[in-house]
Amino acid sequence: MEKFNCDKCGREFDSKKSLHQHKNDKHRVAVHHTPRKQFQLKYVALGVISLVAIGTGFFAYSNTTGNFTETLGEEIPIEGRTHVDEGTDIIYKNSNPPTSGNHWPQPAQWGFYLSPLPDEQLVHNLEHGGIWISYSDVDEGTKSKLGAIASKYPLAVISTPRPENDDKIAVASWGRLLKLDSLDEELIEKFITSNINKAPERLASLEQPPIKLGGAFADFEVTEVDGRKITKESLQGKPAIIWFTTSWCTPCQIGAREVSRLDNELGGKAFDVLVIFVDPREKNSDLINWRTKFANEDWMVAFDNEITQLAARADIRFLDSKFILDKSGDVQNIDFKIADEKYLDKLEKVVEG
């Protein structure tokens, strides 16, 4: 059996998970875990009215006025963002709980939980721009209030118990962490609104869930890479696919080729395709290259953006999410699996009316 040794003290463990727990318990970096009251009292003794973010980005907080800076929480160095196989144990080194790092392929559903979920899954929620509120050893009243906060933001917040926490409540976004020794609802909500979607993939939303099967798709306006404005109205008149992806999503590439093949078989005029790219790191050239390699040249490709937030309003939680609209703009199919023959059959039925 493979053994794992602690690089701090040399102790041997049978699993990465046990090693991770040991390092969390015995070798935490002190600056990440200074109790909030102790930290505040230190500065009060020096006559400082408020805590000011210096270097590491601690949140500004006034004991007398409750004033806040635009971005709350301690800034935590990013550990990476690679997808690994589900079930893989990952040791997160930069904070407890983690705020970034490699993670499992599928995020968790937003909402309030009474049982813990794996860190490796929840980090994916953070990558999508969401907020993770974890709690440990809190009373039922606190759980109820945390549940109410999660319910208020059903497309942006997930709250779970986490026994490994060293504070009662920890509020995390991508690369940022706020620790509390007691419930502060106002501060938590300010953290949510100031840190939502400050992440590689802006898929969280402060709005309520929107698009239902059989209902109308949300109104929108995006700019295609050639500068054209695309709206829901401009797609009406014939069926359309609205597809959320990135240029590097391999299942999306495979599916695009299949849909392109059907598009050509039907003469190239039977339906429109609008592809929305959700990775802000990409450039226009990435979208154009993707269309050339995997799609048809008349497919519309555009970025989602902070103003449109179409992915958030469509409650997109997975890459390769696709909506088939009929010629009136109503949603006839919602799918986030690879576009295979079954998907093509559904698309053809909508085209045939």
C-alpha positions as CSV (number, residue, x, y, z in Angstrom):
1,M,0.0,0.0,0.0
2,E,1.3,3.4,-0.9
3,K,2.3,5.6,2.0
4,F,2.2,9.4,2.2
5,N,4.6,11.4,4.3
6,C,4.1,14.8,5.8
7,D,6.7,17.3,4.5
8,K,6.5,19.2,7.7
9,C,7.1,16.6,10.4
10,G,7.8,13.3,8.5
11,R,4.8,11.4,9.9
12,E,3.5,8.6,7.7
13,F,-0.2,8.1,6.6
14,D,-2.1,5.5,4.6
15,S,-4.1,8.0,2.5
16,K,-3.9,11.5,1.1
17,K,-7.1,12.3,2.9
18,S,-5.5,11.4,6.3
19,L,-2.4,13.4,5.4
20,H,-4.6,16.4,4.4
21,Q,-6.5,16.3,7.7
22,H,-3.2,16.0,9.7
23,K,-1.7,19.1,7.9
24,N,-4.9,21.0,8.5
25,D,-4.8,20.2,12.2
26,K,-1.1,20.5,12.9
27,H,0.6,22.7,10.3
28,R,-1.8,25.5,9.4
29,V,-0.3,28.9,8.3
30,A,-1.0,31.2,11.2
31,V,-1.9,34.3,9.2
32,H,-4.9,32.5,7.7
33,H,-6.3,31.5,11.0
34,T,-6.0,34.4,13.4
35,P,-9.3,34.6,15.3
36,R,-11.4,37.6,14.2
37,K,-11.8,39.1,17.7
38,Q,-8.1,38.8,18.5
39,F,-7.3,40.5,15.2
40,Q,-9.6,43.4,15.8
41,L,-8.5,43.9,19.4
42,K,-4.9,44.2,18.3
43,Y,-5.7,47.1,16.0
44,V,-8.1,48.7,18.5
45,A,-5.3,48.8,21.0
46,L,-3.2,50.7,18.5
47,G,-6.0,53.2,18.1
48,V,-6.9,52.1,14.6
49,I,-10.6,52.7,13.9
50,S,-10.9,50.1,11.1
51,L,-9.1,47.1,9.7
52,V,-7.6,48.0,6.4
53,A,-6.7,45.5,3.7
54,I,-2.9,45.4,3.4
55,G,-1.0,43.1,1.2
56,T,-2.9,39.9,1.8
57,G,-6.3,41.6,1.3
58,F,-8.0,41.4,4.7
59,F,-11.5,43.0,4.6
60,A,-11.9,46.5,5.8
61,Y,-14.2,46.5,8.8
62,S,-15.1,49.3,11.2
63,N,-16.1,48.5,14.8
64,T,-18.1,51.7,15.1
65,T,-19.6,52.4,11.6
66,G,-19.8,49.0,9.8
67,N,-18.3,50.4,6.6
68,F,-16.9,48.0,4.1
69,T,-14.6,48.0,1.1
70,E,-15.8,46.9,-2.3
71,T,-14.3,43.4,-2.0
72,L,-14.5,41.5,1.3
73,G,-12.4,38.7,2.6
74,E,-8.8,37.7,2.7
75,E,-7.2,37.2,-0.7
76,I,-5.9,33.6,-1.0
77,P,-3.4,32.6,-3.7
78,I,-4.9,30.5,-6.5
79,E,-3.8,26.8,-6.5
80,G,-4.9,25.9,-10.0
81,R,-8.2,24.8,-11.6
82,T,-7.6,21.5,-13.4
83,H,-10.4,18.9,-13.6
84,V,-9.5,15.5,-12.0
85,D,-11.4,12.2,-11.9
86,E,-14.3,12.2,-9.5
87,G,-13.2,10.5,-6.2
88,T,-9.6,11.8,-6.4
89,D,-8.3,13.1,-3.1
90,I,-6.8,16.6,-3.3
91,I,-4.7,18.3,-0.6
92,Y,-5.5,22.0,-0.6
93,K,-2.6,23.9,0.9
94,N,-3.5,27.6,0.8
95,S,-6.5,27.9,3.1
96,N,-9.0,26.0,5.2
97,P,-11.5,25.6,3.6
98,P,-10.1,25.8,0.1
99,T,-10.9,28.7,-2.2
100,S,-9.4,27.3,-5.5
101,G,-7.5,24.4,-6.9
102,N,-8.0,21.3,-8.9
103,H,-11.4,19.8,-8.5
104,W,-13.9,17.1,-9.7
105,P,-15.7,17.6,-13.0
106,Q,-19.2,18.3,-11.7
107,P,-20.2,21.0,-9.2
108,A,-22.8,20.5,-6.6
109,Q,-26.4,21.8,-6.8
110,W,-26.8,25.2,-5.1
111,G,-28.7,25.2,-1.9
112,F,-28.5,24.4,1.9
113,Y,-27.2,21.0,3.1
114,L,-27.2,19.3,6.5
115,S,-24.5,16.8,5.4
116,P,-20.9,17.6,4.3
117,L,-20.0,17.5,0.6
118,P,-16.5,16.9,-0.8
119,D,-14.2,19.9,-1.0
120,E,-13.1,18.6,-4.4
121,Q,-16.7,19.1,-5.7
122,L,-17.4,22.4,-3.9
123,V,-14.3,24.1,-5.4
124,H,-15.9,23.6,-8.7
125,N,-18.9,25.7,-7.5
126,L,-16.4,28.5,-6.6
127,E,-14.8,28.3,-10.1
128,H,-18.3,28.9,-11.4
129,G,-18.4,32.2,-9.5
130,G,-20.5,31.0,-6.6
131,I,-20.2,31.4,-2.9
132,W,-19.7,28.5,-0.5
133,I,-20.8,29.1,3.2
134,S,-19.5,26.3,5.4
135,Y,-20.3,25.9,9.0
136,S,-19.2,23.9,12.0
137,D,-20.6,23.4,15.5
138,V,-23.4,26.0,15.1
139,D,-26.8,26.0,16.7
140,E,-30.1,25.2,15.0
141,G,-31.0,28.9,14.8
142,T,-27.8,29.7,12.9
143,K,-28.4,26.8,10.5
144,S,-31.9,28.2,9.8
145,K,-30.5,31.6,9.0
146,L,-27.8,30.2,6.8
147,G,-30.5,28.2,5.0
148,A,-32.5,31.4,4.5
149,I,-29.4,33.1,2.9
150,A,-28.9,30.1,0.6
151,S,-32.6,30.2,-0.4
152,K,-32.3,33.9,-1.2
153,Y,-29.6,33.2,-3.8
154,P,-30.6,29.9,-5.4
155,L,-28.2,30.3,-8.3
156,A,-25.2,31.5,-6.4
157,V,-24.9,30.1,-2.9
158,I,-24.2,26.7,-1.4
159,S,-24.0,26.1,2.3
160,T,-22.7,22.9,3.9
161,P,-21.5,21.6,7.2
162,R,-17.7,21.2,7.3
163,P,-16.2,19.7,10.5
164,E,-12.7,20.5,9.4
165,N,-13.2,24.2,9.7
166,D,-11.3,26.1,12.4
167,D,-14.0,28.8,12.7
168,K,-17.8,28.4,13.1
169,I,-18.5,29.9,9.7
170,A,-16.4,30.4,6.6
171,V,-17.6,32.2,3.5
172,A,-15.6,31.5,0.4
173,S,-15.5,32.7,-3.2
174,W,-12.8,32.0,-5.8
175,G,-9.5,33.1,-4.2
176,R,-11.1,34.9,-1.3
177,L,-12.1,33.8,2.2
178,L,-14.0,35.4,5.2
179,K,-14.0,33.6,8.6
180,L,-16.5,34.4,11.4
181,D,-16.7,33.1,14.9
182,S,-20.4,34.0,15.0
183,L,-23.2,34.7,12.5
184,D,-23.2,38.1,10.8
185,E,-25.9,38.0,8.2
186,E,-25.2,41.5,6.9
187,L,-21.5,40.8,6.4
188,I,-22.2,37.5,4.7
189,E,-24.6,39.1,2.2
190,K,-22.1,41.9,1.5
191,F,-19.5,39.2,0.8
192,I,-21.9,37.5,-1.6
193,T,-22.7,40.6,-3.6
194,S,-19.1,41.8,-3.7
195,N,-17.5,38.5,-4.7
196,I,-20.1,36.7,-6.9
197,N,-18.7,35.8,-10.4
198,K,-15.1,37.0,-9.6
199,A,-14.0,33.7,-10.9
200,P,-12.7,32.0,-14.1
201,E,-16.3,31.0,-15.2
202,R,-19.0,33.5,-14.3
203,L,-22.0,31.2,-14.1
204,A,-23.5,32.3,-10.8
205,S,-26.4,34.7,-10.6
206,L,-28.2,36.8,-7.9
207,E,-31.4,36.5,-9.9
208,Q,-34.1,33.8,-9.5
209,P,-34.3,30.7,-11.7
210,P,-35.8,31.6,-15.0
211,I,-36.0,29.4,-18.1
212,K,-38.4,26.4,-18.1
213,L,-39.1,23.7,-20.6
214,G,-42.0,24.9,-22.7
215,G,-41.6,28.5,-21.7
216,A,-40.0,31.5,-23.4
217,F,-36.2,31.8,-23.4
218,A,-34.8,34.9,-21.6
219,D,-34.5,38.2,-23.5
220,F,-30.9,38.9,-24.3
221,E,-28.5,40.8,-26.5
222,V,-25.0,39.6,-27.3
223,T,-22.4,40.7,-29.8
224,E,-21.2,38.2,-32.3
225,V,-17.4,38.1,-33.1
226,D,-18.1,39.9,-36.4
227,G,-19.8,42.8,-34.5
228,R,-23.4,41.9,-35.2
229,K,-26.0,42.2,-32.4
230,I,-27.8,39.0,-31.7
231,T,-31.1,39.0,-29.7
232,K,-33.8,36.5,-29.0
233,E,-36.0,38.2,-31.5
234,S,-33.4,37.9,-34.3
235,L,-33.4,34.1,-33.8
236,Q,-37.2,33.8,-34.2
237,G,-38.7,32.6,-37.5
238,K,-37.0,29.2,-37.4
239,P,-35.8,26.8,-34.8
240,A,-32.5,27.6,-33.0
241,I,-30.0,26.1,-30.6
242,I,-28.4,28.3,-27.9
243,W,-25.3,26.4,-26.8
244,F,-23.1,27.3,-23.8
245,T,-19.5,26.1,-24.0
246,T,-15.8,26.9,-24.1
247,S,-13.3,26.3,-27.0
248,W,-11.6,23.6,-24.9
249,C,-14.6,21.5,-23.9
250,T,-13.9,18.2,-25.7
251,P,-17.5,16.7,-25.5
252,C,-18.8,20.0,-26.9
253,Q,-16.4,19.8,-29.8
254,I,-17.6,16.3,-30.6
255,G,-21.2,17.2,-30.3
256,A,-20.7,20.3,-32.5
257,R,-19.4,18.2,-35.3
258,E,-22.5,16.0,-35.1
259,V,-24.9,18.9,-35.1
260,S,-22.9,20.5,-38.0
261,R,-23.3,17.2,-40.0
262,L,-27.1,17.3,-39.5
263,D,-27.1,21.0,-40.3
264,N,-25.5,20.2,-43.7
265,E,-27.8,17.3,-44.3
266,L,-30.8,19.6,-43.9
267,G,-29.4,22.1,-46.3
268,G,-27.8,24.6,-43.8
269,K,-31.0,26.7,-43.4
270,A,-33.3,24.5,-41.2
271,F,-32.1,26.0,-37.9
272,D,-29.8,28.6,-36.4
273,V,-27.1,28.0,-33.9
274,L,-25.8,30.6,-31.4
275,V,-22.8,29.4,-29.3
276,I,-22.1,31.4,-26.1
277,F,-18.6,31.0,-24.7
278,V,-18.3,31.4,-21.0
279,D,-14.6,31.4,-20.3
280,P,-13.4,35.0,-20.0
281,R,-9.8,34.0,-20.7
282,E,-10.6,33.3,-24.3
283,K,-10.3,35.7,-27.2
284,N,-12.2,36.3,-30.4
285,S,-9.6,34.3,-32.3
286,D,-10.4,31.3,-30.0
287,L,-14.0,31.5,-31.0
288,I,-13.3,31.8,-34.7
289,N,-10.9,28.9,-34.6
290,W,-13.4,26.8,-32.8
291,R,-16.1,27.5,-35.4
292,T,-13.7,26.7,-38.2
293,K,-12.6,23.4,-36.7
294,F,-15.9,22.0,-35.2
295,A,-18.9,23.9,-36.6
296,N,-20.3,25.7,-39.7
297,E,-19.2,29.1,-40.7
298,D,-22.7,30.6,-40.5
299,W,-23.0,29.6,-36.8
300,M,-23.1,32.6,-34.5
301,V,-20.4,32.7,-31.8
302,A,-20.3,35.2,-29.0
303,F,-19.0,35.8,-25.5
304,D,-21.2,36.0,-22.4
305,N,-20.3,39.0,-20.4
306,E,-20.9,40.7,-17.0
307,I,-23.7,42.9,-18.5
308,T,-25.6,40.1,-20.3
309,Q,-24.9,37.3,-17.8
310,L,-26.9,35.0,-20.0
311,A,-25.4,31.9,-18.7
312,A,-26.3,32.9,-15.1
313,R,-29.9,33.8,-16.1
314,A,-30.3,30.5,-18.0
315,D,-29.1,28.7,-14.8
316,I,-26.2,27.1,-16.6
317,R,-24.3,24.7,-14.3
318,F,-22.6,22.5,-16.8
319,L,-20.6,23.1,-20.0
320,D,-22.3,21.7,-23.1
321,S,-25.7,23.0,-21.9
322,K,-28.0,23.4,-24.9
323,F,-31.5,24.9,-25.4
324,I,-33.5,24.0,-28.5
325,L,-36.0,26.8,-29.3
326,D,-38.9,26.5,-31.7
327,K,-39.5,29.2,-34.3
328,S,-41.5,31.2,-31.8
329,G,-38.6,31.3,-29.3
330,D,-40.1,28.8,-26.8
331,V,-37.8,26.2,-25.2
332,Q,-38.5,22.7,-26.5
333,N,-35.5,20.9,-25.2
334,I,-32.9,21.4,-22.5
335,D,-29.8,19.2,-22.5
336,F,-26.3,19.2,-21.1
337,K,-25.0,15.8,-22.4
338,I,-23.0,15.3,-25.5
339,A,-25.0,15.9,-28.7
340,D,-25.4,12.3,-29.9
341,E,-28.0,10.6,-32.2
342,K,-30.7,10.9,-29.6
343,Y,-30.1,14.6,-29.4
344,L,-30.1,14.9,-33.2
345,D,-33.5,13.1,-33.3
346,K,-35.0,15.6,-30.9
347,L,-33.6,18.5,-32.9
348,E,-35.1,17.1,-36.1
349,K,-38.5,16.8,-34.5
350,V,-38.5,20.5,-33.5
351,V,-37.3,21.4,-37.0
352,E,-40.2,19.3,-38.5
353,G,-42.6,21.1,-36.3
